[in-house]
């Protein structure tokens, strides 16, 4: 999901890109990896949010999020309505996705190295 989102400061996907050595990926490949990671994190974060948010508040949240996904007030709304440390839960979910992506990166390197021998 391109563009600024209210929880971006909790996700920090750029950390995954430093896993790649300089010149290991083309610009297009880097953008593709970042797009896939971004979409995956977005889906997983929304699941975390909706799993904790009372059902009767889903529509209100999704409407607000759709109109202004960058609004910091969305986090305030979630904190108030969920009653949990939603920021921490988002960070944990983002870390799971980044950890999985790092495993995939390592696996693709091993596969590529086998192919070049």
C-alpha positions in Angstrom: 0.0 0.0 0.0 1.9 3.0 -1.3 1.7 6.3 0.5 1.8 7.3 4.2 -0.2 5.2 6.6 -0.8 6.1 10.2 1.1 3.0 11.5 4.2 3.3 9.1 6.4 4.5 12.0 5.8 1.1 13.7 6.7 -1.0 10.7 10.0 0.2 9.2 10.1 -2.1 6.1 13.3 -0.4 4.9 15.2 -2.5 7.5 14.6 -5.6 5.3 16.2 -3.9 2.2 19.5 -3.5 4.0 19.7 -7.3 4.1 20.6 -7.2 0.4 24.2 -6.5 -0.6 24.9 -3.5 -2.7 24.1 -4.3 -6.3 22.5 -7.7 -5.4 19.1 -6.5 -6.7 18.1 -4.2 -9.5 16.0 -1.1 -8.7 13.0 -2.9 -10.1 13.6 -6.0 -8.0 14.0 -3.9 -4.8 10.7 -2.1 -5.6 9.0 -5.5 -6.1 10.3 -6.9 -2.8 9.2 -3.7 -1.0 5.8 -3.8 -2.7 5.2 -7.4 -1.7 6.4 -6.8 1.9 4.3 -3.7 2.1 1.1 -5.4 0.9 1.8 -8.4 3.3 2.3 -6.1 6.3 -0.8 -4.0 5.4 -3.0 -7.1 5.3 -1.6 -8.6 8.5 -1.8 -5.3 10.4 -5.4 -4.8 9.3 -6.2 -8.3 10.5 -4.6 -7.5 13.9 -6.6 -4.3 14.2 -9.9 -5.9 13.2 -9.4 -8.9 15.4 -9.1 -6.5 18.4 -11.6 -3.8 17.4 -15.2 -4.5 18.5 -17.3 -5.6 15.5 -19.6 -2.6 15.8 -16.6 -0.2 15.3 -15.2 -1.9 12.1 -17.2 0.2 9.7 -16.4 3.5 11.3 -12.7 2.6 11.4 -12.6 1.3 7.8 -14.4 4.4 6.5 -12.0 6.7 8.3 -9.0 4.7 7.2 -10.2 4.7 3.6 -10.7 8.4 3.5 -7.5 9.5 5.4 -5.1 6.6 6.0 -2.4 8.9 7.1 -4.3 10.5 10.1 -2.5 9.9 13.4 -5.9 10.2 15.1 -6.7 6.7 13.8 -4.2 5.3 16.3 -5.8 7.2 19.1 -9.2 5.8 18.0 -7.8 2.2 18.1 -6.1 2.7 21.5 -9.4 3.9 22.9 -11.6 1.3 21.2 -9.5 -1.8 21.6 -8.3 -1.4 25.1 -5.0 -3.1 24.2 -1.5 -1.8 23.3 -2.3 -1.8 19.6 0.9 -0.2 18.7 2.9 -3.0 20.3 0.7 -5.6 18.5 1.3 -3.9 15.2 5.1 -3.8 15.8 5.1 -7.5 16.7 3.1 -8.5 13.6 5.4 -6.4 11.4 8.5 -8.1 12.9 7.0 -11.5 12.1 6.6 -10.5 8.4 10.1 -9.0 8.3 11.6 -12.2 9.9 9.8 -14.4 7.4 11.0 -12.2 4.5 14.6 -12.5 5.8 14.2 -16.2 5.8 13.0 -16.1 2.2 15.9 -13.9 1.2 18.4 -16.3 2.8 16.7 -19.3 1.1 16.8 -17.6 -2.3 20.5 -16.8 -1.8 21.2 -20.5 -1.0 19.2 -21.6 -4.1 21.0 -19.0 -6.3 24.4 -20.1 -5.0 23.6 -23.7 -5.8 22.6 -22.8 -9.3 25.8 -20.9 -10.0 28.1 -23.7 -9.0 
